[in-house]
Amino acid sequence: MTAQELIGIWEETAAKHGYALGDGRAERIRKAAAICIGILKGACICKPNERPVCPCEEMHEDIKDTGRCFCGIFYAGSPKKAS
């Protein structure tokens, strides 16, 4: 999987759940995807040992509690495209 493919998955996930993706900061999203794929082999960029897959299941609870996932990839609100 490439970083661009992961961004596509993130965009689909955001749209499916009514989330915003990275609060509209496309460059931050591209960098996060590159790290997630290139270094962490698909794991969460902030908690790779606790959350082996991004997007993780815990993101929903994070967003419910704080308005964003722990990493800041997904935010509560309208979906936005990062690409």
C-alpha positions in Angstrom: 0.0 0.0 0.0 1.2 3.5 -0.8 0.7 6.7 1.3 -1.7 8.0 -1.3 -3.8 4.8 -1.0 -3.8 5.1 2.7 -5.1 8.7 2.4 -7.9 7.4 0.2 -8.8 4.9 3.0 -8.7 7.8 5.5 -11.0 9.9 3.2 -13.4 7.0 2.8 -13.4 6.4 6.6 -14.0 10.1 7.3 -16.9 10.3 4.8 -18.5 7.1 6.2 -18.5 8.4 9.8 -19.0 12.1 9.1 -15.5 13.1 10.3 -13.2 15.8 9.0 -9.8 14.6 7.8 -6.9 16.4 9.6 -8.9 19.6 9.9 -8.1 20.3 6.2 -4.3 20.5 6.4 -3.3 18.4 3.4 0.4 18.6 3.9 0.2 17.3 7.4 -2.0 14.4 6.2 0.5 13.5 3.4 3.3 13.5 5.9 1.4 11.4 8.4 0.5 8.8 5.7 4.1 8.6 4.6 5.2 7.9 8.1 2.4 5.4 8.7 3.2 3.4 5.6 7.0 4.0 5.2 8.2 3.6 8.8 5.4 2.0 10.8 4.0 -0.4 8.2 0.4 0.8 8.7 0.4 1.2 12.4 -0.9 4.3 14.3 1.5 7.2 14.0 1.2 8.2 17.6 0.7 4.8 19.4 2.1 2.2 17.1 2.6 -0.4 19.8 -0.9 0.0 21.2 -2.7 0.6 17.9 -1.3 -1.7 15.1 -3.6 -0.4 12.4 -4.6 3.0 11.2 -7.4 3.9 11.1 -7.8 2.3 14.5 -11.0 1.3 16.3 -10.1 3.5 19.2 -10.5 6.6 17.1 -14.3 6.6 17.5 -14.0 6.8 21.3 -11.2 9.4 21.0 -13.4 11.6 18.7 -16.4 11.1 21.0 -14.3 12.2 24.1 -12.1 15.0 22.6 -13.4 15.9 19.2 -10.5 14.3 17.4 -8.6 11.0 17.2 -5.4 10.8 19.3 -3.2 11.5 16.3 -5.2 14.3 14.8 -5.9 12.5 11.6 -9.7 12.5 12.1 -11.8 15.2 13.6 -15.5 15.5 14.5 -17.2 17.5 11.7 -17.8 17.5 8.0 -15.5 15.3 5.9 -12.8 17.2 3.9 -10.5 15.8 1.3 -6.8 16.0 1.9 -5.5 15.3 -1.6 
